[in-house]
Each structure stands twice: as C-alpha cells, then as structure tokens.
Amino acid sequence: MQTQVILWIVFGVIMLGMAILDLGVLNRRAHEVKMKEALIWCAIWIGLALLFNLGIYFTQGSEKALLFLTGYIVEESLSVDNLFVFLVVFSFFQVPKIYQHKILFWGIIGAMLMRALFIGVGVSLMHQFHWIIYVFGVFLVYTGIKLLGKKDEEIDPEKNPVIRLFRKIMPVTPAFEKDRFFIRKDNRIWATPLFIVLLVIETTDVIFAVDSIPAILAITTDSFIVYTSNIFAVMGLRAMFFALAGFMQMFHYLNYGLAVVLTFIGVKMLLADAYKMPVGVALGVILGVLTVSVVASILWKPDGAKAGKHT
C-alpha cells in the first residue's frame, strides 16, 4: 500500500509538471503545432508511460506492469477514432490551427476528471456487484460487432444535444475572439465558438469513455492501474492527433482490428469465472490483431476506397 501511495504521488507530480511545462512554458503563445514538434511530444509521452511502467515493474512486480502495459495499449488503440472526430470537429467549425492545441489541452484536462469519475464508479460496481462483469462483457461484444459493421458516417457537431442546450442558456459570438473562451459584450458574458468546440470535444470523450472504460476494467479492476494507464494514453492523444492527422486515411482496416479487440476483451470478461486468461496471452492477442490490421491497411487498399475517405 505504501508503495502504491508513492507511485500515486509520482504520477501526480509527472502530470502536474508536464501540464505546467506544456501550457505555462512551451505553449504560452498560441501557435500551429508542426509535425516535428508533435512527433517529439509523442515520443516524450510514450517514453514517460514506459518509464512509469518500469517503476511499476520494480515496485509491484511483472504482473502489475503487464496489466498497465495492456491497459495503455488498449486505450491508445481505442483512441484512434477520437482523432478522426477531432479532425471533423475542427474542420466543421473551421478552427484556426494555432488554437487547436489549447482546445485539446483543456479537453484532456476535462477528460482526466470525467474518467476518474467513470473509473471510480465502474470499479465500485464490479467489486460490489460481481454480476456487472457480464453486463460489461456483453456490452463490449455488442460494441465490437457494431464497430465491425460500421459504415462511413456523417458527423454533425451542431446536432450535439449539449451544444443545442447551451445555445439556449448563453449567447454565442458569431466569430472567434482570438483564443478566448468567453468575452464580456453589451454588459453580458458571451461564449465564443472556441468554447463550443471545447464542449463538443468533451462530450465526445464521454461517449468514447463509455466504450474504453469497460474494456480496461475487463483487464483489471485495480483502480491505480486502470486510471494511470488510461490517463497516460489520453495525455499522449493530443500529440498523436497532430502527428497523425495527415495519415488517418492510411489505416483502412484498423476499425476491423479494434472490433476484434473489443469482442475478444468482452468474451474474456464473460469467461472470467470459468477461465482466467494470463495477462501476457491477452496482451499478445491484442498486439497481434492491431499489428495485422495496420499492416493490412498499408499493403491492401479496399476496393472503391477514395482518397481522404475514412472507413
């Protein structure tokens, strides 16, 4: 218990330090994030996650370290769809590239708080009501099958019910006001379109969390492992967006791989009482499926696929 408290403190220091460095030092002025900068940040976040995983290995053993790594990979892979939605939202609202970093930064801070709540509730339910494991298992299998048959979808952020409700509560300026979320005008507080975009990003993350949290709870119910692996993956998501935004359409078969992963995890959860699958085996299956789907995307282009089309 004392070791885990120390790891919680280390985790908190890393996140706080990186947030201060990111927003307070390196990105004090709004700017467009270029590919080189994005790749450097991707490497930094992956490196930090692996170093933290190494700390878990030396303090809590190989099994906990494998659980962290599996959860991290699952969350990171399931986040690919988030990247596409971010791309659509920024394009729909015509958000200038110099402001996209700020939106994703605060979006991820909100995601950290919401996922803490989701994970806390999920772990508590699974500890108090063991049968909930079967509900989560069925949900993941259903989600995997649904994702397997998913076709191209038109995403219209303006149909977001949270946005429609917000517009009835507070006036919104017709144009961006630099990088500000709110302004005072005519003795009233107005929200800017930048805040509307942030709301879309936040509500989208809630939807994705509904899929990803049960998936990682199928791997372990250790709240420390679940939350830290989830947050390391989410924090690296922003850099990954800027690095991969131009290559999203390359991975035509990744959705199929993610569908298989979700279905596999769901089945694993349903069989948990009858067969406890070794963590190493589960990690191997997940990595194998994702690798095959990425390689297939590179080697074979789907019939009739058009440039710039997401499948």
N, C-alpha and C positions, 0 to 999 in steps of 0.2 A: 504493500500500500504506500509506503514511504517513497519507494522508487517511482511509482506512478505519479505521485504528487510532484516530484522533481521534474518528471517528463512533462506534466501539465504546465509547470512554470516555464520550462524551456520552450515549449510550444507557444505559450502566450508571449514570451519575450521575442521569439522569432517573428510572429505575426505583427506585433506592435512595432518592432524595429523596422520591418520591411514596409509597413504602412507609412511610417514617418519618413523613411528614405524615399519611398515612391512619391508620395503626394507633397511632402514638405521640402524635399531637396531636389530630386531629379525632375519632377514634373510640376514645379511651381508655376511655370508658364505653359499655357495650352500650346500643344504642338502636334503635328501629324507624326504618328509612330511609324517609322520606316521598317522594312523587312529585317535589316541588320539588328536594329535595337530589339525588335520582337523576338528574334532568334536567341539573342543574348539572354533576354528575360526568361524565355522558355527553358534554356539551359540552366539558369540560376534556380528556377523553381523546381525543376526535376532534380537538380543536384541537392537542394535543400531537403526535398522529400526523401531521397535516398540516404542522405546523411542522418536524418531523423530516424529512418527505418533501421539504420545501422546502430543507432543508440538504443532502439527497442531490442534489437538482437542481443546486444551485450548486457542489457539490464534485465530483460524479461524472457529471453530465450528465442530459439529459432521459430517456434510455432506462432508466437505473437508477431514476430517480424514477417512471417509469411502471410498471416492474416492481414496485416497492414498493407503489404505489397499487393495482395489480391484485391482488397477494397479500393486501393488507389487506382489500380489499372481498370477495374470495373467502372468506377466513377468517371475516370478520364475518358474512357471509350464511350460511355453513355452521353458524355457532354458534347459529342460531335454535332448532334442535332441542334444543340444550343447555339453553336457557332453559325449554323445556317440561318437560324431565326434572328440572331443578332444582325446578320448581313441584310436580311429582308427588312427588318425594322429600321435600320439606319438608312437604307435606300428609300423606303417608303416616306420617311419624314425628312429626307434629304439633309441628314445631319452632317455638318462640315467635319472633315476628318480630324481637325485639330481639337474638337470637343468630344470625340468618341471615347478617348481614354478616360476622361473624367466620369462619363456616364457609366462605363464598365467598372471603374474603381468603386463608386458608391453603390452600384448594383451588386457587386460582390460582397461589400460590407453588409448590405441588407440580406444577402443570401446566407452569410455566416450566421446571422441571428435567427433567421427563419429555420435553417437546417438544424440548429441547436434545439429549437423547439420540437421540430418533427422527430428528430432522433431520440430526444428525451421521452416523448410520448410513445414512440414505437418500441423502444427498449422496455419501458414500463409495462406496456401491454403484453409483450412477449414473455416477460417474467411473471406477470400476474395471471395471464390467461394463455396457457400453453397452446390452446386450440387455434389462437390467432395466427400461428405459424402456417396453418393450412389455408387460411384466408389469403395471407400474403403470397403463398405458393401458387394458388390458383390465379391470383391477380397477375403475377409475373408471367405465368404460362399464357394467359389471355393476352397480355400486353405484347409478348413475343410473337404470338400468332398474328395479332393485329398489325404489328410492325412489318411482319413478313409480307403481308398483302397490301401494304400501304402504297398508294399511287402518289403522283405529284399533287400537291395541294397548294391552293392559293391562300396565302396568309395575309389577312387584312387586319392590321393592328387597330384600326378605327372601330372594329366590331368588338374589341375587348370590353367586357361589361364594366370593369373597374374604371376605364377611361371615360366611358359614356356617363357613368355616375359622377365622376369627378368634375366633368364639364358642367354639370348641373349645380355643383356646390361652389365652384370657384371659377372666375373668369380666366381665360387663357389668352395671352397676347398672340396676335396673328403671325409674328415673326420671332426669330431667336433674338435674345438680348445678350449677345456675346456668350459667355459661359455661365450665365446666371440661371438659377432655377426659379427664382421669384424676383419680382420688382414691385416698387410702390408707384402707382399711377392713379391720378384723379382721387387721391385720398383712399385708395383701396389697394389691397395686396393682390397682385396678378401672378398666376403661374405662367411660365414660359413653355414653349413646345419642348424645350430640353427636359423639363420635369415630366412632361407627358411621356417622353421616350423612356425616361428612367422608370416610370410606373409600368410601362409595357414590359421592360426587361425584368423587373421584379416579379410581376405576376406570371410571366413566362417561366421564371425559375421555380416558382411554386409548383407549376404543372409538371416540370421535369423532375422535381424533387419527389413527387408522388410515385414516379417510376424508380428513381435511383435509390431512395432510402430503403424501400423493401428489399431491393437487390442486395444491398450491402448488409442488411440485417440477416439475410439468408446465409451470409458468410460467417458473421459473428454478432453476438449481442453485447460485446464489450464496448460500452459507450465511449471509452477513450480511443480505442482502435477505430471505431466507426466514425467518430467526429473528426479526429485528426487526419485520417486518410482522405475523408470527404473534403475537408477544407483545403488541404494541400492541393488536391486535384482542382478544386474550384478556383483557388488563387492563381493557378497556372493557366486557367482557361482564357483569361483576358489576353495574355501574351500569345497564346496559341491562336486566338482569333486573328490578330494582326499578322501572324506568321503564315497562317493557312488560308486566309480569306480568298486569296487568288487561286488556290488549288482545291477548293471544296468539291468542284465537279469531277475531280480525278477519281474519287473513290466511289464508283457506281454501285459496287456490291457491298459496301460497308453496312448498309441498313440490314441486309440479309444476315451478315455476321452478328450484328447486335441483336437481331431477332432470335438467332440460335442461342446466343449467350443468355439472354433473359429467360428463354424457355428452359435451358439447361439449369440455371440457378433456381427457377421455380420448381422444377422436378426434384432437384437436390433438396429443396426445402420440404417438399411433400413427403420425401422418403427419409427425412432426418431421424425419425424414431426407429425406423427399420434398418437403416444403414448410414453410418457416419462416414462420409467420404473424406479421405485425407486432404488436407489443405493443399498440399503440393500437386495432387491429381487435379483438383478443381482449378488451380492456377494454370496448370499445363493445358487443360482443355480450353480455358478462356483465351489464353495467349495463342494457342494453335488456331482456333476459329477466327480470331481477329487478324492474324497473320495471313491466313488463307484468303480472307475476304479482301484485304488490302492488295495482296499480290494479284489476285484475280482481277481487281479493278484496274491495275496497271497493265496487265497482259491482254485482257479482253474488254473491248468496248461493246456495250449492249447494242443490239440491232435497233436502229432508228434513233439512237441517242443523239441529241443535238448539243452543240457546244453551249455551255452555260446552264444546262438543264440539270436540276438536282433530282436524284432518284433515291 
